[in-house]
Amino acid sequence: MRQITSALKSSKVATLLALSLVVVYAATEFGDHPSQMAYASLPVKPAPVAVPGAADSYKTALLNIPTPQLRPADLPAVEQPFQITVVSLTNSWNNVAFNLPQIRSGQDVPRYFVQNMPTDILDIENVQDRKNLFLSVALPLILKVNENIEKQRKKLQELMASSQNGTSLTIKQATWLNWLAKHYSGNANDMPGLLLRVDTVPVSLALAQGIEESGWGTSRFAREGNALFGQRVWSPGEGLVPHERAEGEQYEVKAFDELLQSIENYATNLNSFSAYEEFRLERARQRSEYGIASGYELSRTLTSYSERADDYIEALQSLMRVNNLGQFEDSKLAPERFAQIVNSSSN
């Protein structure tokens, strides 16, 4: 009898030992430290991104838990590391629903900013396709420049209101005001006069001048120097030398790292140089009387922009009429949710 009892006890011990081994094996296979066999039974995944609140990011990957996409504090910019071509640019526009006919009808313009003209724009045989490509590249950039100017204008108006109420400017405000006056060749002590300079350029006018000066973006200056408006410089090496430059002339066509800089420089010139004072006064008058300035009407004030004078004005107005550029006068950028910058850097 004693032998039987002893055998039963031994059997229970063996059973407990066996169960313990099973538990240890299971923990090894499916716990926090998977074995090689457990790896083989699961798909290979890249190193997981740590998830706030998760006990173990390694376990997160094994369980195939998607990691959240956190919204950046600032407006993000996505750069595309490829050489811009007509095909790649068109495909990108399709992905962001960039529809020029709908934009003409009032749809907001996607925040899709192209840094350089497509390398093969001259290969586009269809004239209308070439026009549409230029408009699709230039329009968002012009609106972006105007948006930045509008922010400066609003801030200046706030300082004017504070000053009229007898509130002294802070050191920070005074420093910014001095910078603004210098940028626009104005006077920090004459804020109403400075306000005449800190103002947007009508979209139709900017488009027409960009078209006229760059040949719808096909000129050498546009393709090689991101120059859409033919601004001249007289310091050697700061621009591109025109092939047709007369003997003895020293000017060059100013080159830029990206298209946006060309448009910024163009707007600053119109808002700063004494030659365009009539433009600024007429813009202020129209804004005061009608609430908006007409690019078509303002073009009459730019006889000093080109040596062609009146012929140049007629060319601008013809471009506006034939291509219905006035349809873009009230265009605006889509709300600031996500901006995409198309970069021309090669792989």
C-alpha positions in Angstrom: 0.0 0.0 0.0 2.9 2.3 0.9 4.4 1.6 -2.5 1.2 2.5 -4.4 0.9 5.8 -2.5 4.5 6.6 -3.2 4.0 5.9 -6.9 1.0 8.2 -7.1 2.9 11.0 -5.5 5.7 10.6 -8.0 3.2 10.7 -10.8 1.8 14.0 -9.5 5.2 15.5 -9.3 6.0 14.4 -12.9 2.7 15.9 -14.1 3.4 19.2 -12.4 6.9 19.3 -13.8 5.5 18.6 -17.3 2.9 21.4 -17.0 5.6 23.8 -15.8 7.7 23.0 -18.9 4.7 23.7 -21.1 4.1 27.1 -19.5 7.7 28.1 -19.8 7.8 27.0 -23.4 4.6 29.0 -24.2 6.0 32.1 -22.4 9.2 31.8 -24.5 7.3 31.5 -27.7 4.7 34.2 -27.2 6.0 36.5 -24.4 8.1 39.7 -24.6 11.1 37.8 -26.1 10.0 35.6 -29.1 12.1 32.7 -30.0 13.5 32.0 -33.5 10.6 29.7 -34.2 8.1 32.5 -33.3 9.9 34.8 -35.7 9.5 32.3 -38.5 5.8 32.1 -38.0 5.4 35.9 -38.3 5.9 38.2 -41.3 9.1 40.2 -41.3 8.5 43.8 -40.4 10.7 46.9 -40.3 11.8 48.2 -36.9 8.7 49.7 -35.3 8.3 53.3 -34.3 7.7 53.7 -30.6 4.1 54.4 -29.8 3.4 56.8 -26.9 1.8 54.7 -24.1 2.8 51.3 -25.5 4.6 49.1 -23.1 6.9 47.7 -25.8 7.3 48.9 -29.3 8.7 45.5 -30.3 5.4 43.9 -29.2 3.6 46.6 -31.2 5.3 45.5 -34.4 4.5 41.8 -33.7 0.8 42.5 -33.2 0.7 44.7 -36.3 -0.6 47.7 -34.5 -0.5 50.8 -36.8 1.5 53.7 -35.4 -0.3 57.1 -35.3 0.7 59.9 -37.7 1.3 63.0 -35.5 0.4 66.4 -37.0 3.5 68.6 -37.1 3.3 71.9 -35.2 4.3 73.9 -38.3 3.1 73.6 -41.9 4.9 70.6 -43.3 6.7 70.7 -46.6 7.2 67.6 -48.7 10.2 67.7 -51.0 10.3 65.4 -54.1 13.9 64.3 -54.8 13.5 63.9 -58.6 14.2 66.0 -61.6 11.0 67.8 -62.6 9.6 66.8 -66.0 6.3 67.5 -67.6 5.1 63.9 -67.0 6.1 63.8 -63.3 4.6 67.2 -62.7 1.3 66.4 -64.4 1.0 63.1 -62.4 1.6 65.0 -59.2 -1.1 67.5 -60.1 -3.5 64.7 -60.7 -2.7 63.3 -57.3 -3.6 66.6 -55.6 -6.7 67.2 -57.7 -5.1 70.3 -59.3 -7.8 71.3 -61.9 -7.2 74.5 -63.7 -10.7 74.8 -65.3 -12.3 74.4 -61.8 -9.9 77.0 -60.4 -11.0 79.4 -63.1 -14.5 78.8 -61.8 -13.7 79.7 -58.3 -12.2 76.5 -56.7 -9.4 77.2 -54.2 -5.8 76.7 -55.5 -4.0 73.7 -53.9 -0.8 74.6 -52.1 1.4 72.9 -54.6 4.6 75.0 -55.1 7.0 74.1 -57.9 10.5 75.3 -57.4 11.8 75.1 -61.0 10.3 74.9 -64.5 10.1 71.4 -65.9 13.3 70.6 -67.8 11.4 69.5 -71.0 8.8 72.3 -71.2 10.0 73.1 -74.7 9.0 69.6 -75.8 5.3 70.3 -75.3 3.9 70.6 -78.8 0.4 71.5 -78.0 0.2 75.3 -77.3 -2.7 75.1 -74.9 -1.0 72.4 -72.9 2.1 74.5 -72.6 0.0 77.5 -71.5 -1.9 75.4 -68.9 1.4 74.1 -67.5 2.8 77.6 -67.0 -0.4 78.9 -65.4 -0.5 75.9 -63.0 3.1 76.5 -62.0 3.0 80.3 -61.6 -0.5 80.8 -60.1 0.1 79.1 -56.7 3.5 80.9 -56.3 2.0 84.3 -57.1 -0.8 83.7 -54.6 1.8 82.6 -52.0 3.8 85.9 -52.5 0.6 87.9 -52.2 -0.4 86.0 -49.1 2.9 86.9 -47.4 2.6 90.6 -48.4 -1.0 90.6 -47.1 0.3 89.4 -43.7 2.8 92.2 -43.7 0.2 94.7 -44.6 -2.2 93.6 -41.9 0.6 93.8 -39.3 1.5 97.3 -40.5 -2.2 98.4 -40.2 -2.3 97.1 -36.6 0.8 99.1 -35.8 -0.8 102.2 -37.4 -4.0 101.7 -35.3 -2.0 101.4 -32.1 0.1 104.4 -32.9 -3.0 106.5 -33.6 -4.4 105.4 -30.2 -1.3 106.8 -28.6 0.3 103.4 -27.8 4.1 103.4 -28.2 5.7 100.7 -30.2 7.7 98.0 -28.5 11.3 97.5 -29.4 10.4 94.4 -31.3 7.7 96.2 -33.2 10.0 99.1 -34.0 12.7 96.8 -35.2 10.2 95.0 -37.5 8.9 98.3 -38.8 12.4 99.6 -39.7 13.1 96.3 -41.5 9.8 96.7 -43.5 10.6 100.3 -44.4 14.1 99.3 -45.6 12.7 96.3 -47.6 10.2 98.5 -49.5 12.5 101.6 -49.7 9.9 103.5 -47.5 10.0 105.6 -44.3 9.3 104.0 -41.0 8.1 107.4 -39.7 5.5 107.6 -42.5 3.4 104.5 -42.0 0.5 105.7 -44.3 3.1 106.2 -47.0 4.6 102.8 -46.3 1.2 101.2 -46.6 1.0 102.3 -50.2 4.0 100.1 -50.9 3.1 97.1 -48.8 0.3 95.8 -51.0 -0.4 92.9 -53.3 0.0 92.7 -57.0 -3.1 91.8 -59.0 -2.8 88.2 -60.1 -3.8 88.8 -63.7 -1.1 91.4 -64.1 1.6 89.2 -62.5 0.6 86.3 -64.8 0.6 88.5 -67.9 4.0 90.0 -67.1 5.5 86.5 -66.3 4.1 85.2 -69.6 5.4 88.1 -71.7 8.9 88.2 -70.1 9.5 84.4 -70.0 7.6 83.2 -73.1 5.2 81.1 -71.1 8.2 79.8 -69.1 10.2 78.6 -72.1 12.9 81.3 -72.2 16.5 80.4 -71.3 16.2 82.7 -68.3 13.2 80.9 -67.0 14.6 77.4 -67.5 18.1 78.0 -66.4 17.7 80.9 -63.9 14.1 80.7 -62.6 13.7 84.2 -63.9 10.1 84.9 -65.0 10.1 88.7 -65.1 13.4 89.7 -66.8 14.8 91.7 -63.9 18.2 93.2 -64.7 21.4 93.4 -62.6 24.6 95.2 -63.4 27.0 93.2 -61.2 28.9 90.6 -63.3 28.1 87.0 -62.4 24.7 87.6 -60.7 22.6 86.6 -63.6 22.5 85.2 -67.2 24.0 87.2 -70.1 21.5 87.7 -72.8 22.6 86.4 -76.2 21.2 89.4 -77.9 22.8 92.0 -75.5 24.2 95.0 -77.4 27.9 95.5 -77.5 29.1 97.6 -74.6 26.1 96.7 -72.4 26.9 95.3 -69.0 23.6 94.2 -67.6 22.5 90.6 -67.0 19.2 89.0 -66.3 19.0 88.2 -62.6 19.0 84.5 -61.8 17.3 82.9 -58.8 17.6 79.6 -56.9 13.8 79.0 -57.3 10.8 80.5 -59.0 9.3 81.8 -55.8 12.3 84.2 -55.3 11.8 85.6 -58.8 8.2 86.5 -58.0 9.1 87.9 -54.6 11.7 90.1 -56.3 9.2 91.3 -59.0 6.6 92.3 -56.4 9.2 94.1 -54.3 10.4 96.0 -57.3 6.8 97.2 -58.1 6.3 98.2 -54.5 9.7 100.0 -54.1 11.1 101.6 -57.2 10.3 105.3 -57.9 9.5 104.4 -61.5 6.4 102.6 -60.3 5.0 105.2 -58.1 2.0 105.8 -60.4 1.3 102.1 -60.2 1.1 102.2 -56.4 -1.0 105.4 -56.3 -3.5 104.0 -58.8 -3.6 100.7 -57.0 -4.5 102.5 -53.7 -7.2 104.6 -55.5 -8.8 101.5 -57.0 -8.6 99.6 -53.7 -10.2 102.6 -51.9 -13.0 103.0 -54.4 -13.8 99.5 -55.5 -12.2 97.3 -52.8 -10.0 95.5 -55.4 -7.4 96.6 -57.9 -7.7 95.6 -61.6 -4.7 94.2 -63.2 -5.9 95.2 -66.6 -6.3 98.8 -65.6 -3.1 98.9 -63.6 -1.1 97.7 -66.6 -1.5 101.2 -68.1 0.8 102.6 -65.4 3.8 100.3 -66.3 5.2 102.0 -69.3 8.5 102.3 -67.5 8.8 98.5 -67.1 9.9 97.9 -70.6 11.7 99.9 -73.4 8.7 99.0 -75.6 6.5 101.4 -73.5 3.0 101.5 -74.9 3.6 98.4 -77.1 4.4 96.5 -73.9 1.2 97.6 -72.3 -0.8 96.5 -75.3 0.9 93.1 -75.2 0.0 92.6 -71.6 -3.6 93.6 -72.0 -3.9 91.3 -75.1 -2.6 88.4 -73.0 -5.1 89.1 -70.3 -8.0 89.2 -72.8 -7.1 86.3 -75.0 -6.2 84.0 -72.1 -9.0 85.2 -69.7 -6.5 85.9 -67.0 -9.0 88.0 -65.2 -10.7 84.8 -64.1 -7.8 84.3 -61.7 -8.0 87.8 -60.1 -10.0 86.5 -57.1 -8.2 83.2 -56.8 -7.0 82.1 -53.3 -4.9 79.4 -51.9 -6.6 76.5 -50.1 -6.5 76.6 -46.3 -3.1 75.9 -44.7 -3.3 72.2 -44.0 -0.6 70.7 -46.0 1.9 72.2 -48.5 3.9 70.3 -51.1 7.1 71.6 -52.5 8.3 70.0 -55.7 12.1 70.1 -55.8 14.1 69.7 -59.0 17.1 68.0 -57.3 18.3 64.9 -59.2 18.6 61.5 -57.6 
